[in-house]
Amino acid sequence: MQKEVLKRPLMTEKLMNKGEYAFEVDLKSTKPEIAQTIKKVFGVDPIAIRTIIVKGRSRKSFKTRKSVKVSPWKKAILRLKKDQKIDLFESSTEAKK
């Protein structure tokens, strides 16, 4: 069974202003795997990829009123070559300009 490298996009205003893109990725994925998947799925060339493992924390469960541990997850922040964009992150207000 092949693992799913990209799980979901993460859209933050700070990264959008910097021109970087972020994704939640599989915890065991490597930087070359992430770069290959981004190139295959979106057709863009990433210059740099930084990965961060976000520590799991505890949350209150509303049903049982107990603390529940949230698992850790991995975030990948990538920078693309000049004049390349991922259409998934572009807002509708930028498209109207």
PyMOL CGO cylinders between C-alpha atoms (Angstrom):
from pymol import cmd
from pymol.cgo import CYLINDER

trace = [
    CYLINDER, 0.00, 0.00, 0.00, 1.42, 3.35, -1.05, 0.3, 1, 1, 1, 1, 1, 1,
    CYLINDER, 1.42, 3.35, -1.05, 1.36, 6.16, 1.50, 0.3, 1, 1, 1, 1, 1, 1,
    CYLINDER, 1.36, 6.16, 1.50, -0.34, 9.44, 0.76, 0.3, 1, 1, 1, 1, 1, 1,
    CYLINDER, -0.34, 9.44, 0.76, 2.38, 12.10, 1.05, 0.3, 1, 1, 1, 1, 1, 1,
    CYLINDER, 2.38, 12.10, 1.05, 0.23, 15.26, 0.86, 0.3, 1, 1, 1, 1, 1, 1,
    CYLINDER, 0.23, 15.26, 0.86, -2.71, 15.34, 3.26, 0.3, 1, 1, 1, 1, 1, 1,
    CYLINDER, -2.71, 15.34, 3.26, -4.09, 18.90, 3.09, 0.3, 1, 1, 1, 1, 1, 1,
    CYLINDER, -4.09, 18.90, 3.09, -2.98, 22.45, 2.24, 0.3, 1, 1, 1, 1, 1, 1,
    CYLINDER, -2.98, 22.45, 2.24, -2.38, 24.92, 5.04, 0.3, 1, 1, 1, 1, 1, 1,
    CYLINDER, -2.38, 24.92, 5.04, -3.29, 28.49, 4.15, 0.3, 1, 1, 1, 1, 1, 1,
    CYLINDER, -3.29, 28.49, 4.15, -1.92, 31.25, 6.35, 0.3, 1, 1, 1, 1, 1, 1,
    CYLINDER, -1.92, 31.25, 6.35, -1.73, 34.93, 5.59, 0.3, 1, 1, 1, 1, 1, 1,
    CYLINDER, -1.73, 34.93, 5.59, 1.88, 35.15, 6.72, 0.3, 1, 1, 1, 1, 1, 1,
    CYLINDER, 1.88, 35.15, 6.72, 3.07, 32.47, 4.27, 0.3, 1, 1, 1, 1, 1, 1,
    CYLINDER, 3.07, 32.47, 4.27, 0.97, 33.86, 1.41, 0.3, 1, 1, 1, 1, 1, 1,
    CYLINDER, 0.97, 33.86, 1.41, 2.61, 37.28, 1.83, 0.3, 1, 1, 1, 1, 1, 1,
    CYLINDER, 2.61, 37.28, 1.83, 6.07, 35.67, 1.75, 0.3, 1, 1, 1, 1, 1, 1,
    CYLINDER, 6.07, 35.67, 1.75, 5.21, 33.70, -1.39, 0.3, 1, 1, 1, 1, 1, 1,
    CYLINDER, 5.21, 33.70, -1.39, 5.58, 30.33, 0.33, 0.3, 1, 1, 1, 1, 1, 1,
    CYLINDER, 5.58, 30.33, 0.33, 3.17, 27.41, 0.48, 0.3, 1, 1, 1, 1, 1, 1,
    CYLINDER, 3.17, 27.41, 0.48, 2.50, 24.94, 3.29, 0.3, 1, 1, 1, 1, 1, 1,
    CYLINDER, 2.50, 24.94, 3.29, 1.05, 21.43, 3.37, 0.3, 1, 1, 1, 1, 1, 1,
    CYLINDER, 1.05, 21.43, 3.37, 0.33, 18.87, 6.04, 0.3, 1, 1, 1, 1, 1, 1,
    CYLINDER, 0.33, 18.87, 6.04, 2.29, 15.80, 4.97, 0.3, 1, 1, 1, 1, 1, 1,
    CYLINDER, 2.29, 15.80, 4.97, 2.72, 12.22, 6.13, 0.3, 1, 1, 1, 1, 1, 1,
    CYLINDER, 2.72, 12.22, 6.13, 4.82, 11.96, 9.28, 0.3, 1, 1, 1, 1, 1, 1,
    CYLINDER, 4.82, 11.96, 9.28, 7.28, 9.53, 7.67, 0.3, 1, 1, 1, 1, 1, 1,
    CYLINDER, 7.28, 9.53, 7.67, 7.69, 11.35, 4.34, 0.3, 1, 1, 1, 1, 1, 1,
    CYLINDER, 7.69, 11.35, 4.34, 11.08, 12.76, 3.35, 0.3, 1, 1, 1, 1, 1, 1,
    CYLINDER, 11.08, 12.76, 3.35, 11.99, 16.01, 1.58, 0.3, 1, 1, 1, 1, 1, 1,
    CYLINDER, 11.99, 16.01, 1.58, 12.75, 14.29, -1.78, 0.3, 1, 1, 1, 1, 1, 1,
    CYLINDER, 12.75, 14.29, -1.78, 9.40, 12.46, -1.64, 0.3, 1, 1, 1, 1, 1, 1,
    CYLINDER, 9.40, 12.46, -1.64, 7.59, 15.72, -0.91, 0.3, 1, 1, 1, 1, 1, 1,
    CYLINDER, 7.59, 15.72, -0.91, 9.39, 17.53, -3.77, 0.3, 1, 1, 1, 1, 1, 1,
    CYLINDER, 9.39, 17.53, -3.77, 8.60, 14.72, -6.21, 0.3, 1, 1, 1, 1, 1, 1,
    CYLINDER, 8.60, 14.72, -6.21, 4.92, 14.67, -5.21, 0.3, 1, 1, 1, 1, 1, 1,
    CYLINDER, 4.92, 14.67, -5.21, 4.58, 18.48, -5.50, 0.3, 1, 1, 1, 1, 1, 1,
    CYLINDER, 4.58, 18.48, -5.50, 6.17, 18.39, -8.96, 0.3, 1, 1, 1, 1, 1, 1,
    CYLINDER, 6.17, 18.39, -8.96, 3.90, 15.54, -10.09, 0.3, 1, 1, 1, 1, 1, 1,
    CYLINDER, 3.90, 15.54, -10.09, 0.63, 16.89, -8.66, 0.3, 1, 1, 1, 1, 1, 1,
    CYLINDER, 0.63, 16.89, -8.66, 0.96, 20.64, -9.31, 0.3, 1, 1, 1, 1, 1, 1,
    CYLINDER, 0.96, 20.64, -9.31, 3.60, 20.80, -12.08, 0.3, 1, 1, 1, 1, 1, 1,
    CYLINDER, 3.60, 20.80, -12.08, 5.84, 23.30, -10.27, 0.3, 1, 1, 1, 1, 1, 1,
    CYLINDER, 5.84, 23.30, -10.27, 9.49, 23.13, -9.19, 0.3, 1, 1, 1, 1, 1, 1,
    CYLINDER, 9.49, 23.13, -9.19, 10.18, 23.65, -5.46, 0.3, 1, 1, 1, 1, 1, 1,
    CYLINDER, 10.18, 23.65, -5.46, 13.49, 25.38, -4.67, 0.3, 1, 1, 1, 1, 1, 1,
    CYLINDER, 13.49, 25.38, -4.67, 13.53, 24.80, -0.92, 0.3, 1, 1, 1, 1, 1, 1,
    CYLINDER, 13.53, 24.80, -0.92, 11.52, 22.61, 1.43, 0.3, 1, 1, 1, 1, 1, 1,
    CYLINDER, 11.52, 22.61, 1.43, 11.48, 22.98, 5.21, 0.3, 1, 1, 1, 1, 1, 1,
    CYLINDER, 11.48, 22.98, 5.21, 9.76, 20.39, 7.36, 0.3, 1, 1, 1, 1, 1, 1,
    CYLINDER, 9.76, 20.39, 7.36, 8.50, 20.80, 10.91, 0.3, 1, 1, 1, 1, 1, 1,
    CYLINDER, 8.50, 20.80, 10.91, 7.04, 18.17, 13.21, 0.3, 1, 1, 1, 1, 1, 1,
    CYLINDER, 7.04, 18.17, 13.21, 4.25, 19.84, 15.18, 0.3, 1, 1, 1, 1, 1, 1,
    CYLINDER, 4.25, 19.84, 15.18, 3.99, 18.39, 18.66, 0.3, 1, 1, 1, 1, 1, 1,
    CYLINDER, 3.99, 18.39, 18.66, 0.71, 16.81, 19.66, 0.3, 1, 1, 1, 1, 1, 1,
    CYLINDER, 0.71, 16.81, 19.66, -1.07, 18.56, 22.50, 0.3, 1, 1, 1, 1, 1, 1,
    CYLINDER, -1.07, 18.56, 22.50, -4.01, 17.79, 24.73, 0.3, 1, 1, 1, 1, 1, 1,
    CYLINDER, -4.01, 17.79, 24.73, -7.53, 19.03, 24.08, 0.3, 1, 1, 1, 1, 1, 1,
    CYLINDER, -7.53, 19.03, 24.08, -10.74, 18.85, 26.05, 0.3, 1, 1, 1, 1, 1, 1,
    CYLINDER, -10.74, 18.85, 26.05, -13.34, 16.46, 24.67, 0.3, 1, 1, 1, 1, 1, 1,
    CYLINDER, -13.34, 16.46, 24.67, -16.82, 17.97, 24.79, 0.3, 1, 1, 1, 1, 1, 1,
    CYLINDER, -16.82, 17.97, 24.79, -18.57, 14.60, 25.01, 0.3, 1, 1, 1, 1, 1, 1,
    CYLINDER, -18.57, 14.60, 25.01, -16.64, 13.09, 27.90, 0.3, 1, 1, 1, 1, 1, 1,
    CYLINDER, -16.64, 13.09, 27.90, -15.09, 16.25, 29.42, 0.3, 1, 1, 1, 1, 1, 1,
    CYLINDER, -15.09, 16.25, 29.42, -11.70, 14.57, 29.55, 0.3, 1, 1, 1, 1, 1, 1,
    CYLINDER, -11.70, 14.57, 29.55, -8.33, 15.47, 28.09, 0.3, 1, 1, 1, 1, 1, 1,
    CYLINDER, -8.33, 15.47, 28.09, -7.62, 13.81, 24.76, 0.3, 1, 1, 1, 1, 1, 1,
    CYLINDER, -7.62, 13.81, 24.76, -4.12, 13.63, 23.27, 0.3, 1, 1, 1, 1, 1, 1,
    CYLINDER, -4.12, 13.63, 23.27, -3.84, 14.93, 19.68, 0.3, 1, 1, 1, 1, 1, 1,
    CYLINDER, -3.84, 14.93, 19.68, -1.22, 13.10, 17.62, 0.3, 1, 1, 1, 1, 1, 1,
    CYLINDER, -1.22, 13.10, 17.62, 1.83, 14.91, 16.24, 0.3, 1, 1, 1, 1, 1, 1,
    CYLINDER, 1.83, 14.91, 16.24, 1.82, 15.86, 12.56, 0.3, 1, 1, 1, 1, 1, 1,
    CYLINDER, 1.82, 15.86, 12.56, 4.31, 17.11, 9.99, 0.3, 1, 1, 1, 1, 1, 1,
    CYLINDER, 4.31, 17.11, 9.99, 4.21, 20.41, 8.13, 0.3, 1, 1, 1, 1, 1, 1,
    CYLINDER, 4.21, 20.41, 8.13, 6.14, 21.13, 4.92, 0.3, 1, 1, 1, 1, 1, 1,
    CYLINDER, 6.14, 21.13, 4.92, 6.81, 24.73, 3.90, 0.3, 1, 1, 1, 1, 1, 1,
    CYLINDER, 6.81, 24.73, 3.90, 8.06, 25.16, 0.35, 0.3, 1, 1, 1, 1, 1, 1,
    CYLINDER, 8.06, 25.16, 0.35, 9.35, 27.94, -1.85, 0.3, 1, 1, 1, 1, 1, 1,
    CYLINDER, 9.35, 27.94, -1.85, 8.89, 27.76, -5.63, 0.3, 1, 1, 1, 1, 1, 1,
    CYLINDER, 8.89, 27.76, -5.63, 10.89, 29.05, -8.56, 0.3, 1, 1, 1, 1, 1, 1,
    CYLINDER, 10.89, 29.05, -8.56, 10.20, 32.61, -9.62, 0.3, 1, 1, 1, 1, 1, 1,
    CYLINDER, 10.20, 32.61, -9.62, 6.95, 33.19, -11.55, 0.3, 1, 1, 1, 1, 1, 1,
    CYLINDER, 6.95, 33.19, -11.55, 5.47, 29.83, -10.47, 0.3, 1, 1, 1, 1, 1, 1,
    CYLINDER, 5.47, 29.83, -10.47, 2.30, 29.57, -8.41, 0.3, 1, 1, 1, 1, 1, 1,
    CYLINDER, 2.30, 29.57, -8.41, -0.01, 26.88, -7.13, 0.3, 1, 1, 1, 1, 1, 1,
    CYLINDER, -0.01, 26.88, -7.13, -3.58, 27.68, -8.24, 0.3, 1, 1, 1, 1, 1, 1,
    CYLINDER, -3.58, 27.68, -8.24, -5.04, 25.99, -5.16, 0.3, 1, 1, 1, 1, 1, 1,
    CYLINDER, -5.04, 25.99, -5.16, -3.80, 28.83, -2.95, 0.3, 1, 1, 1, 1, 1, 1,
    CYLINDER, -3.80, 28.83, -2.95, -4.78, 31.78, -5.13, 0.3, 1, 1, 1, 1, 1, 1,
    CYLINDER, -4.78, 31.78, -5.13, -7.79, 33.71, -3.82, 0.3, 1, 1, 1, 1, 1, 1,
    CYLINDER, -7.79, 33.71, -3.82, -10.67, 34.89, -5.97, 0.3, 1, 1, 1, 1, 1, 1,
    CYLINDER, -10.67, 34.89, -5.97, -9.86, 38.56, -5.24, 0.3, 1, 1, 1, 1, 1, 1,
    CYLINDER, -9.86, 38.56, -5.24, -6.39, 38.18, -6.76, 0.3, 1, 1, 1, 1, 1, 1,
    CYLINDER, -6.39, 38.18, -6.76, -7.87, 36.54, -9.84, 0.3, 1, 1, 1, 1, 1, 1,
    CYLINDER, -7.87, 36.54, -9.84, -10.12, 39.56, -10.47, 0.3, 1, 1, 1, 1, 1, 1,
    CYLINDER, -10.12, 39.56, -10.47, -7.19, 42.02, -10.58, 0.3, 1, 1, 1, 1, 1, 1,
]
cmd.load_cgo(trace, "trace")
